Amino acid sequence: MSSVSRRSFVTLSALACTSLALPRISSAAPATKHPAGNDRIHLNFNESHLGPSPLALEKMQAGAASTGRYHYGAQLKLIELFARQNQIPSDYVHAYSGSREPLQYAIAAFTDEHRSLTLATPSYDAPIEAANSQHVAFHEVPLLPDGAHDLEAMLKVDKTPGLIYICNPNNPTGTVTPQQQIEKAILTKPEGSVVLIDEAYIHFSDAASLVSLAARRKDVLVLRTFSKLYGMAGARLGLAVGHPELLEKIEVWGGNNFVPLPAAMGGMASLEDPDLVRQRKQLNTRVREETRAFLASHGFTCTPSQANCFMIDTGHEAERVIKGLAKRNILIGRKWDVWPTWVRVSIGTEAEMQAFRQAFLEVVQQLA
């Protein structure tokens, strides 16, 4: 089980006894304490240092000026645009304030005292937090040596899972599970189980999206977010893709809320930018691989990431490395107990990653 993380802004403790919408207000707990000063380097939250694209920012500012009215139509236009780009019906797409929202709704809808949650470890911890709040059993299955999900083992751990969660690419490792393996697991999973594929980091990778598969089945959900490559983490915008009957089951937990107008307008501008994904993916890949190559040249093992984060085996207790870097005003991700000597590092600017490399070597040399 994991402790409450910085992204825990919704608690689900009342879901078993109420159908009211979940609160949206954040009570975020940071992965590491922030040192004093304004020169901190943030490599801890898998955010984009680029922020929204210039066009998205322009549209978001225009949207903010128009928030005196509800503008329900903006969300519909966003959904229709995404559906058109992915060649799926628009009623197979719902919009939310971030992708964590439908993730928690899905756990509320598809797990209970008789239906468990299955996921990999180490992986994104929000599903476990939601399961804990509902007193739902969960099963964590270690990743394979190459960082892929061990889907065969995940299907064997429980004969009647309610929800099988696959983060692809995976957070915190950035590793990819091949499409063929996921499709095989969907075909061979227990009947009645729902597979949820979290594609928060898909734009950074060479992995194929399974959005079209979710539109063809009644037991698959795919989540997307604008928080990562699109640089809109603070705007809170996400999408869920699935059969309308499946979406209806999770929608009851969130009511008929709609996303803020600035987020919807920024999201549309991001989707319509023909070069945004390619350019940002290329930059992220170059800086990430330069950093991984540097670390490898000094004898450190890193995960074969295709995301905007990766993990490093430091050879030391992870918490000591995290604290050592924090003293140097470099903040990295939290520790994962299952990998006690590994730390997660988000990709920053070239200058930030150069500073990280130097500081990292200093810290581990002091710990040796």
Secondary structure, 3 states (H helix, E strand, C coil): CCCCCCCCCCCCCCCCCCCCCCCCCCCCCCCCCCCCCCCCEEECCCCCCCCCCHHHHHHHHHHHCCCCCCCHHHHHHHHHHHHHHHCCCHHHEEEECCCHHHHHHHHHHHCECCEEEEEEECCCCHHHHHHHHCCCCEEEEECCCCCCCCHHHHHHCCCCEEEEEEECCCCCCCCCCCHHHHHHHHHHCCCCCEEEEECCCHHHCCCCCCHHHHCCCCCEEEEEECCCCCCCHHHCCEEEECCHHHHHHHHCCCCCCCCCHHHHHHHHHHHHCCCHHHHHHHHHHHHHHHHHHHHHHCCCEECCCCCCEEEEECCCCHHHHHHHHHHCCEEECCCECCECCEEEEECCCHHHHHHHHHHHHHHHHHHC
